[in-house]
Amino acid sequence: MKKAIGLLVSLVLLAIIWWQVNVDAILAAVAAANPWWLAAGLATVIPLTMVTAQRLRMLSRAPLSLGAATRLILGASTLNLVLPSKMGDVAKGVVLTGRHGFGTKLAVALVVMERSLDMAALLFWGVLALLWVGFGEPLYLLAALGTAALLTMLVVLLSPGKLASRTIALIGRWAPGKTGTWIAGFADEWQAGTQWLWAEPARALKVVAVSLAIWGGHLAQFWLFAQALSPVPFVDNMAFATLAILAGLLPFTMAGIGTRDAAILFLYREFLSPGQAAVLGVLATLRYLLPALAGLPFMGDYLDRKGKQGA
């Protein structure tokens, strides 16, 4: 039912945007788009996926092949189309436990660490870009402050100190019954994971650098799509794309469709016409749709594991 509601909200928002923008203007923007910039943007899907899979291997404290990591990344992309707030990435833990023999807490810790690094890297670039474009623009400065606050929370969560694990353990003590016991145990696993990551500074710095490169690549992909429609300054694009991606994480739509499009229409208004912004919204959705289509053959990994655990 929730999925149907999310799809309905996305379709309604998209219909309103396209009705207000005018379909003829959208079709004209498509016809005028530069195919070489479009091709370059679409081509970045492959290296971004492969580097993300390699980063997953770097984070794993148990053996995981590049092929297996790639299957996990693509399968999660498929689930992200139907699950809110990119919860498909969290579902990777099911496959890690059932197919690859990871302990449940280790699998969850790995997935949460991966997602936390992703979000922290996106927010890092976003803060820098928002500060750049925010001079004289109170709205962007406010967005920079909010983004910096979220980044600070994630840095604390990922740090080797005990503050994050103690907070998790405290939540476990408040939670009832077996849930509280599991959360308390997870706090120990999270502490072990962060300490393992930072035990070798060279490894930790490599993971951080790769995470920053991945999300620098995602923001660059956004820029390539925007350039196909009209010239947009690279740093301004980084700020706008960060906010648009965050808008797409709101949980009441399907895969961010509608909220992300509305954010793009507002944020890029200085550089793109409404028709061009609407097309950029479609291209932004393609960033998620192409890996999702590639992940369809691997859905059995998740469904089989789920079925076995439920038996």
C-alpha positions as CSV (number, residue, x, y, z in Angstrom):
1,M,0.0,0.0,0.0
2,K,2.8,2.4,0.9
3,K,4.5,1.7,-2.4
4,A,1.3,2.5,-4.3
5,I,0.9,5.7,-2.4
6,G,4.6,6.7,-3.1
7,L,4.1,6.0,-6.8
8,L,0.9,8.0,-6.9
9,V,2.5,11.0,-5.1
10,S,5.4,10.8,-7.6
11,L,3.1,10.7,-10.6
12,V,0.9,13.5,-9.3
13,L,3.9,15.8,-8.6
14,L,5.4,14.9,-12.0
15,A,2.1,15.6,-13.8
16,I,1.8,19.0,-12.1
17,I,5.4,19.9,-13.0
18,W,5.0,18.9,-16.7
19,W,1.6,20.6,-17.0
20,Q,3.0,23.9,-15.6
21,V,6.2,23.7,-17.7
22,N,4.4,22.8,-20.9
23,V,5.1,19.6,-22.7
24,D,6.1,21.4,-26.0
25,A,8.9,23.2,-24.1
26,I,10.1,19.9,-22.7
27,L,10.1,18.3,-26.1
28,A,12.0,21.3,-27.6
29,A,14.6,21.0,-24.8
30,V,15.1,17.3,-25.7
31,A,15.5,18.1,-29.4
32,A,18.1,20.8,-28.6
33,A,20.1,18.7,-26.2
34,N,23.8,18.0,-27.1
35,P,24.0,14.2,-27.6
36,W,27.7,14.1,-26.8
37,W,27.3,15.6,-23.3
38,L,24.3,13.2,-22.8
39,A,26.4,10.2,-23.9
40,A,29.2,11.2,-21.6
41,G,26.8,11.5,-18.6
42,L,25.2,8.1,-19.3
43,A,28.6,6.5,-19.8
44,T,29.7,7.5,-16.2
45,V,27.2,5.0,-14.8
46,I,29.6,2.1,-15.5
47,P,32.8,3.4,-13.7
48,L,30.7,4.8,-10.8
49,T,29.1,1.4,-10.3
50,M,32.5,-0.5,-10.5
51,V,34.3,1.9,-8.1
52,T,31.4,1.7,-5.7
53,A,31.6,-2.1,-5.7
54,Q,35.3,-1.9,-5.1
55,R,34.7,0.4,-2.2
56,L,32.3,-2.2,-0.7
57,R,35.1,-4.8,-0.9
58,M,37.5,-2.3,0.8
59,L,35.0,-2.0,3.7
60,S,34.3,-5.7,4.1
61,R,36.1,-7.4,6.9
62,A,35.3,-10.8,5.2
63,P,36.2,-11.9,1.7
64,L,34.0,-10.5,-1.0
65,S,34.8,-10.8,-4.7
66,L,34.4,-7.8,-7.1
67,G,31.7,-9.8,-9.0
68,A,29.7,-10.4,-5.8
69,A,30.0,-6.8,-4.7
70,T,28.8,-5.6,-8.1
71,R,25.8,-7.8,-7.9
72,L,25.0,-6.4,-4.5
73,I,25.3,-2.8,-5.8
74,L,23.1,-3.4,-8.8
75,G,20.5,-5.4,-6.9
76,A,20.3,-2.7,-4.3
77,S,19.8,-0.1,-7.1
78,T,16.8,-2.1,-8.3
79,L,15.3,-2.2,-4.8
80,N,15.9,1.5,-4.4
81,L,13.3,2.1,-7.1
82,V,10.5,0.7,-5.0
83,L,11.8,1.3,-1.4
84,P,11.8,4.8,0.2
85,S,15.0,6.7,1.1
86,K,17.3,4.3,-0.7
87,M,16.4,1.5,1.8
88,G,17.4,-1.0,-1.0
89,D,21.0,-0.5,0.1
90,V,20.0,-1.6,3.6
91,A,18.6,-4.8,2.1
92,K,22.1,-5.8,0.9
93,G,22.5,-7.0,4.5
94,V,20.1,-9.8,3.8
95,V,22.1,-11.1,0.9
96,L,25.4,-10.7,2.8
97,T,24.1,-12.9,5.6
98,G,22.3,-15.5,3.5
99,R,24.5,-15.8,0.5
100,H,27.9,-14.8,1.7
101,G,27.9,-16.0,5.3
102,F,28.3,-12.7,7.1
103,G,27.0,-12.4,10.6
104,T,23.8,-10.3,10.8
105,K,25.4,-7.5,12.9
106,L,28.5,-7.4,10.7
107,A,26.4,-7.2,7.5
108,V,24.2,-4.4,8.9
109,A,27.3,-2.5,10.2
110,L,28.9,-2.8,6.8
111,V,25.9,-1.5,5.0
112,V,25.3,1.3,7.4
113,M,29.0,2.3,7.2
114,E,28.8,2.3,3.4
115,R,25.7,4.5,3.3
116,S,27.1,6.8,6.0
117,L,30.3,7.3,3.9
118,D,28.2,8.0,0.8
119,M,26.1,10.6,2.6
120,A,29.1,12.2,4.3
121,A,31.0,12.4,0.9
122,L,27.9,14.0,-0.7
123,L,27.5,16.5,2.1
124,F,31.2,17.4,2.1
125,W,31.1,18.5,-1.5
126,G,27.7,20.1,-0.9
127,V,28.9,22.2,2.0
128,L,31.9,23.5,0.0
129,A,29.7,24.3,-3.1
130,L,26.9,25.9,-1.1
131,L,29.4,28.1,0.7
132,W,30.8,29.1,-2.7
133,V,27.4,30.1,-4.2
134,G,26.0,31.3,-0.9
135,F,27.7,34.7,-0.6
136,G,24.9,37.2,-0.5
137,E,22.3,34.4,-0.7
138,P,20.9,33.7,2.8
139,L,18.9,30.7,1.5
140,Y,22.0,28.9,0.3
141,L,24.0,29.8,3.4
142,L,21.2,28.4,5.6
143,A,21.3,25.2,3.4
144,A,25.1,25.1,3.9
145,L,24.7,25.3,7.7
146,G,22.1,22.5,7.7
147,T,24.2,20.4,5.5
148,A,27.3,21.0,7.7
149,A,25.3,19.9,10.7
150,L,24.4,16.6,9.1
151,L,28.0,16.1,8.0
152,T,29.2,16.7,11.6
153,M,26.8,14.1,12.9
154,L,28.0,11.5,10.3
155,V,31.7,12.3,11.1
156,V,31.0,11.6,14.8
157,L,29.2,8.4,13.8
158,L,32.1,7.2,11.7
159,S,34.8,8.2,14.1
160,P,36.7,5.6,16.1
161,G,35.6,7.1,19.4
162,K,33.0,5.6,21.6
163,L,30.4,8.3,21.4
164,A,28.5,6.7,18.6
165,S,28.5,3.2,20.0
166,R,27.5,4.5,23.4
167,T,24.6,6.3,21.9
168,I,23.5,3.2,20.0
169,A,23.8,1.2,23.2
170,L,21.7,3.7,25.1
171,I,19.0,3.4,22.4
172,G,19.2,-0.4,22.9
173,R,18.6,0.0,26.6
174,W,15.5,2.0,25.9
175,A,14.2,-0.4,23.3
176,P,12.0,-3.3,24.5
177,G,12.9,-7.0,24.7
178,K,14.9,-8.7,22.0
179,T,15.0,-5.5,19.9
180,G,16.9,-3.7,22.6
181,T,19.3,-6.7,23.1
182,W,20.0,-6.8,19.3
183,I,20.7,-3.0,19.2
184,A,23.0,-3.2,22.2
185,G,24.9,-6.0,20.4
186,F,25.0,-4.0,17.2
187,A,26.7,-1.1,19.2
188,D,29.6,-3.4,19.9
189,E,29.8,-4.5,16.2
190,W,29.7,-0.8,15.1
191,Q,32.5,0.0,17.5
192,A,34.6,-2.9,16.2
193,G,33.9,-1.8,12.6
194,T,35.0,1.9,13.1
195,Q,38.0,0.8,15.1
196,W,39.0,-1.6,12.3
197,L,38.6,1.1,9.7
198,W,40.8,3.6,11.5
199,A,43.3,1.0,12.9
200,E,45.3,1.5,9.6
201,P,45.3,5.2,8.7
202,A,46.4,4.5,5.1
203,R,43.4,2.2,4.6
204,A,41.0,4.7,6.2
205,L,42.3,7.6,4.1
206,K,42.0,5.4,1.0
207,V,38.4,4.6,1.8
208,V,37.6,8.3,2.4
209,A,39.3,9.3,-0.8
210,V,37.5,6.8,-2.8
211,S,34.1,7.8,-1.3
212,L,34.8,11.5,-2.1
213,A,35.8,10.5,-5.6
214,I,32.6,8.5,-6.1
215,W,30.4,11.4,-5.1
216,G,32.5,13.9,-6.9
217,G,31.8,11.6,-9.9
218,H,28.0,11.6,-9.2
219,L,27.9,15.4,-9.0
220,A,30.0,15.6,-12.2
221,Q,27.5,13.3,-13.9
222,F,24.8,15.8,-13.0
223,W,26.9,18.5,-14.5
224,L,27.3,16.6,-17.8
225,F,23.6,16.2,-18.1
226,A,23.0,19.9,-17.3
227,Q,25.7,20.9,-19.9
228,A,23.8,18.9,-22.5
229,L,21.0,21.3,-22.0
230,S,22.7,24.7,-21.3
231,P,26.0,25.9,-19.7
232,V,25.9,25.6,-15.9
233,P,29.0,26.5,-13.7
234,F,30.4,23.3,-12.2
235,V,30.5,24.5,-8.6
236,D,27.0,25.9,-8.8
237,N,25.9,22.5,-10.2
238,M,27.5,20.8,-7.2
239,A,25.5,22.9,-4.8
240,F,22.2,22.4,-6.7
241,A,22.7,18.7,-7.4
242,T,23.4,18.0,-3.7
243,L,20.2,19.7,-2.6
244,A,18.2,18.0,-5.4
245,I,19.6,14.6,-4.4
246,L,18.7,15.2,-0.7
247,A,15.2,16.2,-1.8
248,G,14.9,12.9,-3.6
249,L,15.6,11.1,-0.4
250,L,12.3,12.3,1.2
251,P,10.4,9.1,1.9
252,F,6.9,9.9,0.5
253,T,7.7,9.4,-3.2
254,M,8.9,6.5,-5.4
255,A,12.7,6.8,-5.9
256,G,12.6,10.5,-5.3
257,I,10.6,11.2,-8.5
258,G,8.7,14.4,-8.2
259,T,10.4,15.9,-5.2
260,R,13.8,15.8,-7.0
261,D,12.3,17.2,-10.2
262,A,10.7,20.1,-8.3
263,A,14.0,20.9,-6.6
264,I,15.8,20.9,-9.9
265,L,13.2,23.2,-11.4
266,F,13.7,25.7,-8.5
267,L,17.5,25.4,-8.0
268,Y,18.6,25.5,-11.7
269,R,16.2,28.3,-12.7
270,E,19.0,30.8,-13.2
271,F,20.7,28.6,-15.8
272,L,18.0,26.4,-17.3
273,S,14.6,27.2,-18.7
274,P,11.7,25.3,-17.1
275,G,11.6,22.9,-20.1
276,Q,15.3,22.2,-19.8
277,A,15.0,21.7,-16.0
278,A,12.2,19.2,-16.5
279,V,14.5,17.3,-18.9
280,L,17.3,17.4,-16.3
281,G,14.9,15.8,-13.8
282,V,14.3,12.9,-16.2
283,L,18.0,12.5,-16.7
284,A,18.5,12.5,-13.0
285,T,16.0,9.7,-12.7
286,L,17.9,7.8,-15.4
287,R,21.0,7.8,-13.1
288,Y,19.0,5.5,-10.9
289,L,17.0,3.6,-13.5
290,L,19.9,2.3,-15.6
291,P,21.7,0.5,-12.7
292,A,18.2,-0.7,-11.5
293,L,17.6,-2.3,-14.9
294,A,21.0,-3.9,-14.8
295,G,20.3,-5.2,-11.3
296,L,17.0,-7.0,-12.3
297,P,18.8,-10.4,-13.0
298,F,20.2,-10.4,-9.4
299,M,16.9,-10.0,-7.6
300,G,16.9,-13.7,-7.0
301,D,19.8,-13.2,-4.6
302,Y,17.6,-11.2,-2.3
303,L,14.4,-13.1,-2.8
304,D,16.0,-16.5,-2.1
305,R,17.8,-15.3,1.0
306,K,14.6,-13.7,2.3
307,G,12.6,-16.9,1.7
308,K,15.2,-19.1,3.5
309,Q,15.4,-16.8,6.5
310,G,11.6,-16.7,6.8
311,A,11.4,-20.5,6.7
